[in-house]
Amino acid sequence: MTERAKSVALRPPLIFGWNIRTPGTNDLLRIIKIMEHLGVCFASLNLNSAAGDPEETTFVPLCGSDLVLTYNYWSQRIVAKIDDIDAAFIPYMEWTAYVGLRAVCITCEYVFREAKEPDEVHETLANMAQMLKSFVNSPNVPTVCLSFAANDVSWGYWSAIYEMTNYSPQLRVAILLDDDNLENLERWMAEPVTAIILRENAFVKNGDSVHVSEKIAPHLKYCFNFNVKIMLSGDFNFHLINEASQLRSCDSLELLTLKDLETPAMEDGIGIREAISAIKAIYATMPPLTEADKFREGFLDLLQEPLQPVRDNLDTVTYEHFEKCTRKYSQYETAIDLWLKDYLAGNVPSGKCKEGNQDSEGPGGENMRIPVIYIVGAGRGPLVDCVLRALAKNNVISFSVYALEKNPATVFTLKHKIATNAIPGWNKVKLIFQDMRTFKPPEAADLVISELMGSFGDNELAPECLDGIQNVFHSSFPEHQVTFIPCSYTSYAEPIYAPKVWSSLNYTHVEKPFEHPYTVALHKIYKIAEHPRPCFKFEHPNTKLKLKYEDDDELQGICEADNAHNDRYICMKYKAKIECFINGFAGYFECTLYKDIKLSTIPGVMDDQISWFPIYFPLMTPVYVKESQLIMIHVWRKHDRRRMWYEWALTLPHVTAVHNAHGSCHSILR
């Protein structure tokens, strides 16, 4: 099994739109037919024929009537373009809703060009936001897309409008890439960007060859990672194509062919087909989607409740999801194999051997130690498979392997694997159906293996569960030393700007949704600081463990026992890279399985794992931060007799309330 992710699928085809500034015709059906033959999916046009006439302040449809196109053409092939917020704005928007358009694009470059002074800018922002909010809150209206140049000033305008419209899901943004507007593109891509706009000056002609400007090309390639449409803005060679279509179509658009649209090469300008080919050439250099990419597609920026495996028994879909992560189990198998080699060589201390756990004679007559391995939380048995393969690889024929599981449904799966000897050695596996914190071990363990980590490392009660099993073995075999895989794990956190994820909390059915952590496949986010910081660390065996319980009520005793050693508090400091808003912070973890064998969910470290998505801790209100300002995040891990929970707050750059105080909104049952 290789370390590298496998490529499994090609990327979806690009979707092109064409914003024709001066089509010179109101024959919308002809424009659509031309575009369909050229591989362009939709036309962006100013549908107000009175636009540009200083004496006309009303809306007059470009085509005169909605009857010139069928509903399918209106809804799938036309995007309305608006260049000004004037008296015609409301009737124009009402017309777009009437004919069934899916989208309207407002060119904010033109809207703000008259606003020179700060007061004028604020008035324009406020009036635009007010009109947009009244429109986007109406039923059955098109999505509104605001187009901006990709610079910091424009981001400030967009951010203000987006906030004043309460982060409406009906609002999108398109950004213009040109040589003068390429500032902080990563922050822009955290926004609901639906399209990238390229004008004619984004292309360079060298003889018969046309390519995207060298300055723009790498930024465009980066944007391809976010499923954006490409909007070509400009006339290009539309007039020549239109003339050719009129000459050759014999008045029947249905007979129009791609050959009819051929025109002589432009000496100075760029043809639309050349521009499309240049963009496709860049897209063709994108790597194919990996297994992990394909898996995450359906979960991107989707809020999910973190699992509570101690409280709830997982279902087969969840187990199947976990078992698809070949990278994770490859790391586990490597760690087990490494431990086994050390154990057989006598490099792993285990204390006094109990009866039945003596050395045996190997195939060559040499003495071999008999390993005793417990898989706790065995699920459907993937870690048992790893153990059995490692034992076979090291020619170990005498061993004790225990699969410990509390889920009654998966016990049937484990029994079936034992009965059918799913892979060689399964028929020797002993099954224990009990809670790992209270069972009575039949023999001392040399190795305890688990996969109890959650998205934040300890958020699924791995410390409490492994403390319980450590206490179980210590009570029965106090002098026997146990190795744990994993032996340690550390959570990490970083502040993020995540407007899409944050705004979606307004539409959940969760009470006080901003005081809950969520599991999210974070995609459209901006990382405000350079790197995540370490948060909480846990090690096993736990040297601080002081767990006691009464024999007559074991589980209750465990839950009521002192768990203060697993409480944590940390203050993490960061410096903001640029001006932004903090919507919350993302959490990851890194764990050491054995020696230098690790698992990590920190972005960029092990991106081919699919078992864990990051955890997201939101803030009730976005916090504005300036470039280079200090950010101070406080996180607590707390507990009571039956629960564990997190609390979090900011004190810099502004003070926030302590979120989820005393676990009032969210907790994990012990």
Secondary structure, DSSP 4 states (H G I P E B T S, - for coil): --SSPPEEEPPPPP-EEEE-S--S---HHHHHHHHHHHT--EEEE--BTTTT-TT--S--BTTSSGGGS-HHHHHHHEEEEE---STTHHHHHHHHHHHT-SEEEEEHHHHTTT--SHHHHHHHHHHHHHHHHHHHTSSS-PEEEEEEESSHHHHHHHHHHHHHTTS-TTEEEEEE-BTTB-S-HHHHTTS-EEEEEEEGGGEEEETTEEEE-TTTHHHHHHHGGG--EEEEES-TTHHHHHHHHHHHSTT-GGG--GGGG--PPPSSS--HHHHHHHHHHHHTTSPPEEHHHHHHGGGBT--BPPP-TTTSPPPHHHHHHHHT-HHHHHHHHHHHHHHHHHHHTT-S---SPPTT---EE-TTS-EE---EEEEES-TTSHHHHHHHHHHHHTT--S-EEEEEE--HHHHHHHHHHHHHTSSTTGGGPEEEES-TTT---SS--SEEE----BTTBSTT-HHHHHHHHHHHHHHH-TT---EEES-EEEEEEEEEE-HHHHHHGGG--SSSGGGS-EE-B--S-EE-SSS-EEEEEEESS-TT------TTSHHHHHHHS--GGG-EEEEEEEE-SSSEEEEEEEEEEEEEEETTEEEE-STTTSTT--S-PPEEEEEEEEEEE-TT-EEEEEEEEEE-SSEEEEEEEEEESS--PPBTGGGSS--EE-
